[in-house]
Amino acid sequence: MLKTIAELTAETKQVINCITAEEAVVQCRELQGVLIDVREPAECAEQPVQGTVSIPRGVLEMKMLALYPDEKQAIFIHCASGVRACLAAEQLVRLGYQNVWAISCKIDAVRSTMG
């Protein structure tokens, strides 16, 4: 049976850590974490978010292991709507990362919180 994106996202949210942009800012500082933007490069250029590392969703798994080899690294992921962030967080947990959070709000909230 095929699932809709809404169904898949709801299912994924049951097994990952979700966080608001406001909470992510505080925890990212406290844990010396990294904020990953999984949007496409054109989206990042159009609506940049200060202090983030751009790693598009399509290459996330390949780049993360090289850039962040510590499985305990605190990782906070955002996108435009929260959907790709959830899917990306799930994949990073499957890779073995232990401290991963998906920022579950829209890009406007992320941008206003992150600067």
Contact map, one row per residue, 1 for C-alpha under 8 A:
1110000000000000000000000000000000000000000000000000000000000000000000000000000000000000000000000000000000000000000
1111000000000000000000000000000000000000000000000000000000000000000000000000000000000000000000000000000000000000000
1111101100000000000000000000000000000000000000000000000000000000000000000000000000000000000000000000000000000000000
0111111100000000000000000000000000000000000000000000000000000000000000000000000000000000000000000000000000000000000
0011111110000000000000000000000000000000000000000000000000000000000000000000000000100000000000000000000000000000000
0001111111000000000000000000000000000000000000000000000000000000000000000000000000000000000000000000000000000000000
0011111111100000000000000000000000000000000000000000000000000000000000000000000000000000000000000000000000000000000
0011111111110000000000000000000000000000000000000000000000000000000000000000000000000000000000000000000000000000000
0000111111111000000000000000000000000000000000000000000000000000000000000000000000100110000000000000000000000000000
0000011111111100000000000000000000000000000000000000000000000000000000000000000000000000000000000000000000000000000
0000001111111110000000000000000000000000000000000000000000000000000000000000000000000000000000000000000000000000000
0000000111111111000000000000000000000000000000000000000000000000000000000000000000000110010000000000000000000000000
0000000011111111110000000000000000000000000000000000000000000000000000000000000000000100000000000000000000000000000
0000000001111111000000000000000000000000000000000000000000000000000000000000000000000000000000000000000000000000000
0000000000111111100000000000000000000000000000000000000000000000000000000000000000000000010000000000000000000000000
0000000000011111110000000000000000000000000000000000000000000000000000000000000000000100110010000001110000000000000
0000000000001011111000000000000000000000000000000000000000000000000000000000000000000000000000000001110000000000000
0000000000001001111100000000000000000000000000000000000000000000000000000000000000000100000000000000111100000000000
0000000000000000111110110000000000000000000000000000000000000000000000000000000000000000000000000000111100000000000
0000000000000000011111110000000000000000000000000000000000000000000000000000000000000000000000000000001110000000000
0000000000000000001111111000000000000000000000000000000000000000000000000000000000000000000000000000001110001100110
0000000000000000000111111100000000000000000000000000000000000000000000000000000000000000000000000000000000000000100
0000000000000000001111111110000000000000000000000000000000000000000000000000000000000000000000000000000000000000000
0000000000000000001111111111000000000000000000000000000000000000000000000001000000000000000000000000001000000000000
0000000000000000000011111111100000000000000000000000000000000000000000000000000000000000000000000000000000000000110
0000000000000000000001111111110000000000000000000000000000000000000000000000000000000000000000000000000000000000000
0000000000000000000000111111111010000000000000000000000000000000000000000000000000000000000000000000000000000000000
0000000000000000000000011111111111100000000000000000000000000000000000000111000000000000000000000000000000000000000
0000000000000000000000001111111110000000000000000000000000000000000000000000000000000000000000000000000000000000000
0000000000000000000000000111111110000000000000000000000000000000000000000000000000000000000000000000000000000000000
0000000000000000000000000011111110000000000000000000000000000000000000000100000000000000000000000000000000000000000
0000000000000000000000000001111111000000000000000000000000000000000000000100000000000000000000000000000000000000000
0000000000000000000000000011111111100000000000000000000000000000000000001111000000000000000000000000000000000000000
0000000000000000000000000001000111110000000000000001100000000000000000001111000000000000000000000000000000000000000
0000000000000000000000000001000011111000000000000011100000000000000000000011110000000000000000000000000000000000000
0000000000000000000000000000000001111100000000000001111000000000000000000011110000000000000000000000000000000000000
0000000000000000000000000000000000111110000100000001111100000000000000000000111000000000000000000000000000000000000
0000000000000000000000000000000000011111000000000000011110010000000000000000111000011001000000000000000000000000000
0000000000000000000000000000000000001111101100000000011110000000000000000000011100010000000000000000000000000000000
0000000000000000000000000000000000000111111100000000000110000000000000000000000000000000000000000000000000000000000
0000000000000000000000000000000000000011111110000000010100000000000000000000000000000000000000000000000000000000000
0000000000000000000000000000000000000001111111000000000000000000000000000000000000000000000000000000000000000000000
0000000000000000000000000000000000000011111111110000000000000000000000000000000000000000000000000000000000000000000
0000000000000000000000000000000000001011111111111000010000000000000000000000000000000000000000000000000000000000000
0000000000000000000000000000000000000000111111110000000000000000000000000000000000000000000000000000000000000000000
0000000000000000000000000000000000000000011111110000000000000000000000000000000000000000000000000000000000000000000
0000000000000000000000000000000000000000001111111000000000000000000000000000000000000000000000000000000000000000000
0000000000000000000000000000000000000000001111111100000000000000000000000000000000000000000000000000000000000010000
0000000000000000000000000000000000000000000100111111000000000000000000000000000000000000000000000000000000000110011
0000000000000000000000000000000000000000000000011111000000000000000000000000000000000000000000000000000000000010011
0000000000000000000000000000000000100000000000001111100000000000000000000000000000000000000000000000000000000000010
0000000000000000000000000000000001111000000000001111110000000000000000000000000000000000000000000000000000000000000
0000000000000000000000000000000001111000000000000011111000000000000000000000000000000000000000000000000000000000000
0000000000000000000000000000000000011110100100000001111100000000000000000000000000000000000000000000000000000000000
0000000000000000000000000000000000011110000000000000111110110010000000000000000000000000000000000000000000000000000
0000000000000000000000000000000000001111100000000000011111110000000000000000000000000000000000000000000000000000000
0000000000000000000000000000000000000111000000000000001111110000000000000000000000010001000000000000000000000000000
0000000000000000000000000000000000000000000000000000000111110000000000000000000000000000000000000000000000000000000
0000000000000000000000000000000000000000000000000000001111111110000000000000000000000000000000000000000000000000000
0000000000000000000000000000000000000100000000000000001111111111000000000000000000000001000000000000000000000000000
0000000000000000000000000000000000000000000000000000000000111111100000000000000000000000001100100000000000000000000
0000000000000000000000000000000000000000000000000000000000111111110000000000000000000000000000000000000000000000000
0000000000000000000000000000000000000000000000000000001000111111111000000000000000000000000000000000000000000000000
0000000000000000000000000000000000000000000000000000000000011111111110000000000000000000000000000000000000000000000
0000000000000000000000000000000000000000000000000000000000001111111110000000000000000000000000000000000000000000000
0000000000000000000000000000000000000000000000000000000000000111111110000000000000000000000000000000000000000000000
0000000000000000000000000000000000000000000000000000000000000011111110000000000000000000000000000000000000000000000
0000000000000000000000000000000000000000000000000000000000000001111111101000000000000000000000000000000000000000000
0000000000000000000000000000000000000000000000000000000000000001111111100000000000000000000000000000000000000000000
0000000000000000000000000000000000000000000000000000000000000000000111111000000000000000000000001000000000000000000
0000000000000000000000000000000000000000000000000000000000000000000111111000000000000000000000011110000000000000000
0000000000000000000000000000000000000000000000000000000000000000000001111100000000000000000000001110000000000000000
0000000000000000000000000000000011000000000000000000000000000000000101111110000000000000000000001110000000000000000
0000000000000000000000000001001111000000000000000000000000000000000000011111000000000000000000000111000000000000000
0000000000000000000000000001000011110000000000000000000000000000000000001111100000000000000000000011100000000000000
0000000000000000000000010001000011110000000000000000000000000000000000000111110000000000000000000001111000000000000
0000000000000000000000000000000000111100000000000000000000000000000000000011111000001101100000000001111000000000000
0000000000000000000000000000000000111110000000000000000000000000000000000001111101011000000000000000011100100100000
0000000000000000000000000000000000001110000000000000000000000000000000000000111111111000000000000000001001100000000
0000000000000000000000000000000000000010000000000000000000000000000000000000011111110000000000000000000001100000000
0000000000000000000000000000000000000000000000000000000000000000000000000000001111110000000000000000000111100000000
0000000000000000000000000000000000000000000000000000000000000000000000000000011111111100000000000000011111000000000
0000100010000000000000000000000000000000000000000000000000000000000000000000001111111110000000000000000100000000000
0000000000000000000000000000000000000110000000000000000010000000000000000000011111111111000000000000000000000000000
0000000000000000000000000000000000000100000000000000000000000000000000000000111001111111100000000000011100000000000
0000000010011001010000000000000000000000000000000000000000000000000000000000100001111111110000000000011100000000000
0000000010010000000000000000000000000000000000000000000000000000000000000000000000111111111000000000000000000000000
0000000000000000000000000000000000000100000000000000000010010000000000000000100000011111111100000000010000000000000
0000000000000001000000000000000000000000000000000000000000000000000000000000100000001111111110000001110000000000000
0000000000010011000000000000000000000000000000000000000000000000000000000000000000000111111111000000000000000000000
0000000000000000000000000000000000000000000000000000000000001000000000000000000000000011111111100000000000000000000
0000000000000000000000000000000000000000000000000000000000001000000000000000000000000001111111111001000000000000000
0000000000000001000000000000000000000000000000000000000000000000000000000000000000000000111111111101000000000000000
0000000000000000000000000000000000000000000000000000000000000000000000000000000000000000011111111000000000000000000
0000000000000000000000000000000000000000000000000000000000001000000000000000000000000000001111111000000000000000000
0000000000000000000000000000000000000000000000000000000000000000000000100000000000000000000111111100000000000000000
0000000000000000000000000000000000000000000000000000000000000000000001111000000000000000000111111111000000000000000
0000000000000000000000000000000000000000000000000000000000000000000000111100000000000000000010011111000000000000000
0000000000000000000000000000000000000000000000000000000000000000000000111110000000000000000000001111100000000000000
0000000000000001100000000000000000000000000000000000000000000000000000000111100000000000100110001111110000000000000
0000000000000001111000000000000000000000000000000000000000000000000000000011100000000000100000000011111000000000000
0000000000000001111000000000000000000000000000000000000000000000000000000001110001001101100000000001111100000000000
0000000000000000011110010000000000000000000000000000000000000000000000000001111001001100000000000000111110000000000
0000000000000000011110000000000000000000000000000000000000000000000000000000010011101100000000000000011111000000000
0000000000000000000110000000000000000000000000000000000000000000000000000000000011000000000000000000001111101100000
0000000000000000000000000000000000000000000000000000000000000000000000000000001111000000000000000000000111111100000
0000000000000000000000000000000000000000000000000000000000000000000000000000011110000000000000000000000011111110000
0000000000000000000000000000000000000000000000000000000000000000000000000000000000000000000000000000000001111111000
0000000000000000000010000000000000000000000000000000000000000000000000000000000000000000000000000000000011111111100
0000000000000000000010000000000000000000000000001000000000000000000000000000010000000000000000000000000011111111110
0000000000000000000000000000000000000000000000011100000000000000000000000000000000000000000000000000000000111111111
0000000000000000000000000000000000000000000000000000000000000000000000000000000000000000000000000000000000011111111
0000000000000000000011001000000000000000000000000000000000000000000000000000000000000000000000000000000000001111111
0000000000000000000010001000000000000000000000001110000000000000000000000000000000000000000000000000000000000111111
0000000000000000000000000000000000000000000000001100000000000000000000000000000000000000000000000000000000000011111
